[in-house]
């Protein structure tokens, strides 16, 4: 019986020792997990950046100089000498109208002029005779005044006939349509044989752009943003035809005339857009970005300024809570090896992503953005894929 009791005693002792070892191991794990090694620090280095505040808008690419060419006389288009995209020079003949009616009007005006000239000659001769007789007291005052009046009427009629002939000749010249500028034909709105009528509005026959290497974007800027836009500001824009290309320009004009569409008020901003490669075509839709403010210097992500570690985080990082500044308006946490300290900074321009740091940091320093427990990070990384169609519970980011 003694041997049996001793054996049981040994077993109990072994069990107690094993339990103690397990307890010590669990305690060690707990103590180790509460150390700084279980915290993952998300940080970045301070570097030089250019921070910009921008205004976005949409508009359309247009030539700087564009002329709509019409006709001041009615008639039938007899000949057309240019087509779409034709290169033309100033004074080049573009089209001709049928001249038969206009030539007939010139002939009528010339006949009227000849008749008026004949009437003037007769009136002048009659005046001379009456004047001679009147001076010799052989003609009455009434006959003399009648001769004077008819002479003046004949002179006026001759003047009118000359004006009518000139007008007929001018109208005849309008039958030939010439280009007023050097450029490219963007639009040909008529066909040969088509009748054009210049009644109240001059019909447009051709549209010519002067120089397609000099373009502009006519953008509609919202009234909430127009106060930030100034002449000379830098602009970048893209068009759907070249989604990977960014075109550069600058604000050239701000038009004060408001445009109201569906109760939305916008103002037209003209953006100068050089087009040396002629990749931009008239009418393209442009998405523009106007840089209203810009500042270059040392910068950190804006989230670094909003990072505010909790007591648990500070304990996990082995930082004394008394090291936190209580009255600092702007501060960041700087990591130097295993040491983490809070630094007060002076901030500049902020675009929502990066903030310029005017004073308080040096280039290359490491600033903290967020801190998370390593086991939480690992759990998030190892978590199985979830059905994207199922509602997901939002995780709060530090």
Secondary structure, 3 states (H helix, E strand, C coil): CHHHHHHHHHHHHHHHHHHHHHHHHHHHHHHHHCCHHHEEEEEEECEEEEEEEEEEEEEEEEECCEEEEECCCCEEEEEECCCCCCEECCCCEEEEECCHHHHHHHHHHHHHHHHHHHHHHHHHHHHHHHHHHHHCCCCCHHHHHHHHHHHHHHHHHHHHHHHHHHHHHHHHHCCEEECCCCEEEEEECCCCCCEECCCCCCCEEEEEECCCCEEEEEEEEECCCHHHCCCCCEEEEEECCEEEEEEEEEEEEEEEEEEEECCEEEEEEEEEEECCCCCCCCCCEEEEEEEEEEEEEEEEECHHHHCCCCHHHHHHCCCCHHHCCCCCCCEEEEEECCEEEEEECEEEEECCCEEEEEECCCCCCEEEEEEEEHHHHHHHHHCCCCCCCCCCCCCCCC
